[in-house]
Amino acid sequence: MYRDISNKAIMLQKIYDAKRAHKEWVNKADKLVNGIHSYKGGKVDLDVDETFIPLDSSSCTFGQWFNNYAIHLSKFKSIGRFIHRIEEHHDALHETYLKIYTIFFVIPKQRSLLQRLLTFNQKKVSDLDREKAKIHLDYLKKSSKELLEVLEILEDKIKALDYNELSEFLAK
């Protein structure tokens, strides 16, 4: 892990991969709210479950990057506060997505025995609820944009790391 952090190119590639995974996550949330083809009837027209878009912030690919890799970057003096901001944005995104998810589905832990046996978790969605989901999605997209902006700053901070700061980190 420390070897990866000592190499700026690897650090930047890991951030790029995390950004790509995050963008895919947001696109999936968009597909949930707006449908792949179009909204048909009272149910969502695609097969979605917690595995489609993880509810927990540590379960998604971005969260795994953050917990297994990015958190260690906070040990750099010039980077620490940005890692904290990334964590706050990421947690807030998952809180917002949970609001969207609960409009369309029963939270897995709250499903009845029958729902679990039949893997039934979709709800009938009214037009009003769909509009609420779209409002949440708009907020999620704005928050995502803010997260991506902080990641851009992080990339710039990594590019600006000097040899002494890298060496100091590796000596710890």
C-alpha positions in Angstrom: 0.0 0.0 0.0 2.8 2.5 0.9 4.5 1.7 -2.3 1.4 2.7 -4.2 1.2 6.0 -2.3 4.9 6.8 -3.1 4.0 6.8 -6.8 2.0 9.8 -8.0 0.9 8.1 -11.2 -0.6 5.2 -9.2 -2.3 7.6 -6.8 -3.8 9.5 -9.8 -4.9 6.3 -11.5 -6.7 5.1 -8.4 -8.5 8.5 -8.1 -9.5 8.2 -11.8 -10.8 4.7 -11.2 -12.8 5.9 -8.1 -14.2 8.8 -10.0 -15.3 6.5 -12.9 -17.0 4.1 -10.4 -18.7 7.0 -8.7 -20.1 8.3 -12.0 -21.4 4.9 -12.9 -23.1 4.8 -9.5 -24.8 8.1 -10.2 -25.9 7.0 -13.6 -27.5 3.9 -12.1 -29.4 6.1 -9.7 -30.6 8.2 -12.7 -31.7 5.0 -14.5 -33.7 4.0 -11.4 -35.5 7.3 -11.2 -36.0 7.9 -14.9 -36.0 4.3 -16.1 -33.9 2.8 -18.9 -36.7 3.0 -21.5 -39.5 4.8 -19.9 -41.8 4.7 -16.9 -44.4 2.0 -17.5 -47.3 1.7 -15.0 -46.9 1.7 -11.3 -43.6 -0.2 -10.9 -40.0 0.6 -11.9 -39.3 -0.9 -15.3 -35.9 -2.4 -14.5 -34.7 -5.0 -12.1 -33.0 -3.1 -9.3 -32.0 -4.2 -5.8 -29.4 -3.2 -3.3 -26.7 -5.0 -5.4 -27.5 -2.7 -8.3 -26.6 0.4 -6.3 -25.2 -0.3 -2.9 -27.0 1.5 -0.1 -24.1 1.5 2.4 -21.2 4.0 1.6 -18.6 1.3 2.4 -20.1 -1.2 0.0 -19.8 0.7 -3.3 -16.6 0.7 -5.3 -15.9 4.3 -4.5 -16.4 3.6 -0.7 -14.0 0.6 -1.0 -11.4 2.9 -2.6 -11.9 5.4 0.1 -11.7 3.0 3.0 -8.9 0.9 1.7 -6.7 3.6 0.1 -7.8 7.2 0.2 -8.0 7.4 3.9 -4.3 6.8 4.1 -3.7 9.9 2.0 -5.0 12.0 4.9 -1.6 11.5 6.5 -0.2 14.0 4.0 -0.3 17.5 5.6 -1.5 19.1 2.4 -4.2 16.5 1.7 -5.8 15.6 5.0 -8.7 18.1 5.0 -9.7 17.2 1.4 -10.0 13.5 2.4 -12.4 14.5 5.2 -14.5 16.6 2.7 -14.6 13.6 0.3 -15.9 11.4 3.1 -18.6 13.9 4.1 -19.8 14.3 0.5 -19.8 10.5 -0.1 -21.8 9.8 3.0 -24.3 12.5 2.1 -24.7 11.0 -1.4 -25.6 7.7 0.1 -28.1 9.3 2.5 -29.7 11.0 -0.4 -29.8 7.8 -2.5 -31.4 5.9 0.4 -34.3 8.4 0.2 -34.6 7.6 -3.5 -34.4 3.8 -2.9 -37.1 3.9 -0.2 -39.5 5.5 -2.7 -39.2 2.5 -5.0 -38.3 -0.4 -2.7 -38.6 -1.9 0.7 -35.2 -1.7 2.5 -33.8 -5.2 2.6 -33.7 -5.5 6.4 -37.3 -4.4 6.6 -38.8 -6.9 4.1 -41.3 -9.4 5.4 -40.7 -13.1 5.3 -42.9 -13.4 2.3 -41.1 -10.6 0.5 -37.7 -12.2 1.3 -38.9 -15.6 0.0 -40.3 -14.2 -3.2 -37.5 -11.6 -3.4 -40.4 -9.1 -3.8 -39.3 -5.6 -2.8 -40.7 -3.2 -5.4 -43.4 -0.7 -4.4 -46.1 0.9 -6.4 -44.9 4.4 -7.2 -47.3 7.4 -7.5 -46.6 10.3 -9.8 -46.0 12.4 -6.7 -43.4 10.0 -5.3 -41.7 9.8 -8.7 -41.4 13.6 -8.6 -40.0 13.4 -5.1 -37.4 10.9 -6.4 -36.5 13.3 -9.2 -35.9 16.1 -6.7 -33.7 13.8 -4.6 -31.9 12.8 -7.8 -31.3 16.5 -8.7 -29.8 17.0 -5.3 -27.7 13.8 -5.6 -26.3 15.0 -9.0 -25.4 18.4 -7.5 -23.7 16.7 -4.6 -21.9 14.4 -7.0 -20.6 17.4 -8.9 -19.2 18.9 -5.6 -17.6 15.6 -4.8 -15.9 15.4 -8.2 -14.7 19.0 -7.8 -13.0 18.0 -4.5 -11.5 15.0 -6.2 -10.0 17.4 -8.8 -8.5 19.4 -6.0 -7.1 16.2 -4.6 -5.5 15.3 -7.9 -3.9 18.8 -8.0 -2.6 18.3 -4.5 -1.1 15.0 -5.4 0.5 16.4 -8.5 2.0 19.1 -6.2 3.5 16.7 -3.6 7.2 17.1 -3.4 9.8 14.4 -2.9 10.4 15.5 0.8 6.7 15.1 1.6 6.6 11.6 -0.1 9.7 10.6 1.8 8.4 11.8 5.1 5.2 9.9 4.6 7.1 6.7 3.7 9.3 7.0 6.8 6.2 6.8 9.1 
